[in-house]
Amino acid sequence: MGIGRHAGLTALVCAGLAAAFAYAAEPPVWLEGLLSDAAVAASASARDDAAPAVALVAIDARSLDSPELAKYPRAMFSPIWAQTIAGLQKAGAKAISFDLVLAFSGNRIKPRFDNNLMRALAGANDLVVLGRSSRMPPLKEY
């Protein structure tokens, strides 16, 4: 039995565990991410065609330490998110999902700081799904 035969079941189990951890009050974030990554990898390995159906774009510690990102506090990433949305649209993305809550507006520090992000979101409004939380709703400025 190859990995392809069990990939669907593995993806389902990992997705279920990730959902359970996401529902829990204080899930270990590293484990939730690990399970999500495993589900995506297992699902991709089960596919017969060569073209991937999903591209997972993530920002890891190495990325955060890069010269391009290190100069920004994470709360001020709206220019990065705007560039990411534009790049994914250009690459032909059918959907873009942010697994984070945009709960801070850079407009509080610098007027119109978030304008590029707002334009990117407006230009991709049928593609973008924003993360939300019952404990931390998105700001009204967004």
Secondary structure as the mmCIF struct_conf table of DSSP 4:
data_model
#
loop_
_struct_conf.conf_type_id
_struct_conf.id
_struct_conf.beg_label_comp_id
_struct_conf.beg_label_asym_id
_struct_conf.beg_label_seq_id
_struct_conf.end_label_comp_id
_struct_conf.end_label_asym_id
_struct_conf.end_label_seq_id
HELX_RH_AL_P HELX_RH_AL_P1 ILE A 3 TYR A 23
BEND BEND1 ALA A 24 GLU A 26
HELX_RH_AL_P HELX_RH_AL_P2 VAL A 29 ALA A 46
BEND BEND2 ASP A 49 ALA A 51
BEND BEND3 ALA A 53 ALA A 53
HELX_RH_AL_P HELX_RH_AL_P3 ALA A 61 LEU A 64
TURN_TY1_P TURN_TY1_P1 ASP A 65 ASP A 65
BEND BEND4 SER A 66 SER A 66
HELX_RH_AL_P HELX_RH_AL_P4 PRO A 67 ALA A 70
TURN_TY1_P TURN_TY1_P2 LYS A 71 LYS A 71
BEND BEND5 TYR A 72 TYR A 72
HELX_RH_3T_P HELX_RH_3T_P1 ARG A 74 MET A 76
HELX_RH_AL_P HELX_RH_AL_P5 SER A 78 LYS A 90
TURN_TY1_P TURN_TY1_P3 ALA A 91 GLY A 92
BEND BEND6 LYS A 94 LYS A 94
STRN STRN1 ILE A 96 VAL A 101
HELX_RH_3T_P HELX_RH_3T_P2 GLY A 106 ARG A 108
TURN_TY1_P TURN_TY1_P4 ILE A 109 ILE A 109
BEND BEND7 LYS A 110 LYS A 110
TURN_TY1_P TURN_TY1_P5 PRO A 111 ASP A 114
HELX_RH_AL_P HELX_RH_AL_P6 ASN A 115 GLY A 123
TURN_TY1_P TURN_TY1_P6 ALA A 124 LEU A 127
STRN STRN2 VAL A 128 GLY A 131
BEND BEND8 SER A 134 MET A 136
HELX_LH_PP_P HELX_LH_PP_P1 PRO A 137 LEU A 139
TURN_TY1_P TURN_TY1_P7 LYS A 140 GLU A 141
#
